[in-house]
Amino acid sequence: MTDDQGQKTDTGTVDLTKTPAPEQPRPEDAAPVWPRRVVAVASVLVVALVAAGAWLLLDRQSASERDERREAFVQAARQTVLNLTTIHADNAEADVQRLLDGATGDFKAEFEGREGPFVEVVQQAGVTTIGEVLEAGLQTEDGTCAASLVASRAMVSNADQPEPEPRDFRLRVTICDENGRLLASKVEFVP
């Protein structure tokens, strides 16, 4: 159609044979990709750091528990040696009983049934020994048992020798956990 001036006018009809190209977003209108990548990388790093922190915390806790358990074995060995090297003629029965109460296995078997004659000898000779642990350390650990090396000194006196005389000992003490009680199962003199 033409208007009064001889120009073509739009009649409002659409030519369906020509489809306009879809509008492409302009680069300045598109959201940048790098912030999403930074967020993804940061998220992965945070998760990795949290996992590593949790692992380190658990590892430290188990190491602390292991150290406490080892120290308990060494302390039980120290106490066994003190009980073994501290005996007074006046309370020899109680001293030997204290030693037996902390014993099990071979060590207990060595004393049971012989405590009576031992107490008699200590009382007749008027023996007094006062023990001291000089050093102690864990040697081996095997599940519920651990062996410790203990260096000790006992100051020994008796009716014939009232002046205390030092005697040094090196002992290997095996401590076993029996239902939550740490008991001496073996005591050996180490040259």
C-alpha positions in Angstrom: 0.0 0.0 0.0 1.0 3.5 -0.6 0.0 6.6 1.2 -0.9 10.0 -0.3 2.7 10.9 -0.9 3.5 7.7 -2.8 5.3 5.9 0.0 4.7 2.4 1.1 3.0 1.9 4.4 3.0 -1.0 6.7 -0.3 -2.8 6.7 0.4 -4.7 9.8 1.0 -8.0 8.1 3.9 -10.1 9.0 5.9 -12.1 6.6 6.3 -15.5 8.1 8.9 -16.7 5.7 11.4 -14.4 7.3 12.1 -15.3 10.9 14.2 -12.9 12.8 17.4 -14.3 14.4 17.2 -14.9 18.1 18.6 -12.1 20.1 22.1 -12.9 21.4 23.0 -11.5 24.8 25.6 -8.9 24.5 28.9 -9.7 26.2 28.4 -6.7 28.6 25.0 -8.1 29.6 26.1 -11.7 30.3 26.9 -12.7 33.9 30.6 -13.4 34.2 31.6 -17.1 34.8 34.6 -16.6 37.0 32.7 -15.7 40.2 30.9 -19.0 40.1 34.2 -20.8 39.6 35.8 -19.0 42.5 32.9 -19.9 44.7 33.1 -23.6 43.7 36.9 -23.7 44.3 36.5 -21.9 47.6 33.8 -24.4 48.7 36.0 -27.4 47.8 38.9 -25.8 49.8 36.7 -25.2 52.8 35.4 -28.8 52.8 39.0 -30.1 52.5 40.2 -27.9 55.3 37.3 -28.9 57.6 38.0 -32.6 56.8 41.7 -32.2 57.4 41.1 -30.4 60.7 38.7 -33.1 61.9 41.2 -35.8 61.0 44.0 -34.0 62.8 41.8 -33.5 65.9 40.9 -37.2 66.0 44.5 -38.2 65.5 45.7 -35.9 68.3 43.0 -37.2 70.6 44.0 -40.9 69.9 47.7 -40.0 70.4 46.8 -38.4 73.7 44.8 -41.4 74.8 47.7 -43.7 73.8 50.2 -41.6 75.7 48.0 -41.6 78.8 47.7 -45.4 78.6 51.4 -45.9 78.2 52.0 -43.5 81.2 49.6 -45.6 83.2 51.5 -48.8 82.4 54.8 -47.1 83.4 53.3 -45.7 86.6 52.0 -49.2 87.6 55.5 -50.6 87.0 57.0 -47.9 89.2 54.5 -48.6 91.9 55.2 -52.4 91.7 58.9 -51.7 92.2 58.2 -49.4 95.1 56.1 -52.1 96.7 58.8 -54.7 96.0 61.6 -52.6 97.5 59.8 -51.1 100.4 59.3 -53.5 103.3 59.3 -52.9 107.0 59.8 -55.6 109.6 56.9 -54.0 111.7 54.3 -54.3 108.9 55.8 -57.0 106.7 52.5 -58.8 106.3 50.7 -55.7 105.0 53.7 -54.8 102.7 53.6 -58.3 101.2 49.8 -58.2 100.9 50.1 -54.9 99.1 52.5 -56.5 96.7 50.2 -59.5 96.1 47.2 -57.2 95.6 49.0 -55.6 92.6 50.2 -58.9 91.1 48.8 -61.5 88.7 50.1 -64.4 86.5 53.7 -65.6 87.1 54.6 -62.9 89.5 51.7 -63.6 91.8 52.4 -67.4 91.5 56.0 -66.8 92.7 54.8 -65.2 96.0 51.6 -67.0 96.8 52.2 -69.7 99.4 55.6 -68.3 100.2 54.6 -65.1 101.8 54.5 -66.6 105.3 58.1 -67.7 105.4 59.2 -64.5 103.7 57.5 -62.3 106.3 59.1 -64.5 109.1 62.6 -63.9 107.7 62.0 -60.2 107.4 60.7 -59.9 110.9 63.4 -62.1 112.5 66.2 -60.2 110.8 64.6 -56.8 111.5 64.9 -55.9 107.8 63.8 -52.5 106.6 64.1 -51.5 103.0 63.0 -48.2 101.6 62.7 -48.1 97.9 63.0 -45.3 95.4 62.5 -45.3 91.7 65.3 -43.5 89.9 64.1 -43.9 86.3 61.4 -45.7 84.4 60.3 -46.0 80.8 58.2 -48.1 78.5 60.1 -50.8 76.7 57.4 -52.6 74.7 53.6 -52.6 74.4 51.6 -55.5 73.2 47.8 -55.1 73.3 46.8 -55.4 77.0 50.3 -55.8 78.4 53.4 -53.5 78.5 57.0 -54.1 79.7 58.8 -51.2 81.4 62.4 -50.9 82.5 62.8 -49.5 86.0 66.0 -48.4 87.7 65.6 -48.3 91.5 67.5 -48.0 94.7 66.6 -49.6 98.0 68.2 -48.4 101.3 68.5 -51.7 103.3 69.1 -52.0 107.0 68.6 -54.9 109.4 69.3 -55.7 113.1 72.9 -56.5 112.4 73.5 -53.5 110.2 71.4 -50.5 111.4 73.1 -48.1 109.0 71.1 -48.2 105.7 73.1 -49.4 102.8 72.1 -48.6 99.2 71.4 -51.4 96.7 70.6 -50.6 93.1 68.3 -52.7 90.9 67.3 -52.7 87.3 64.1 -54.5 86.6 61.8 -55.3 83.7 58.3 -55.2 84.9 55.4 -56.5 82.7 52.1 -54.9 83.5 48.8 -56.3 82.1 45.4 -54.8 82.0 42.9 -57.2 83.6 39.4 -55.8 83.5 40.6 -52.2 84.0 43.2 -53.0 86.7 46.9 -52.7 85.8 48.6 -55.6 87.5 52.2 -56.9 87.5 52.4 -60.2 85.7 56.2 -60.6 85.6 59.2 -59.0 87.3 62.7 -59.8 86.1 66.1 -58.5 87.2 68.1 -57.0 84.3 71.9 -57.2 84.5 
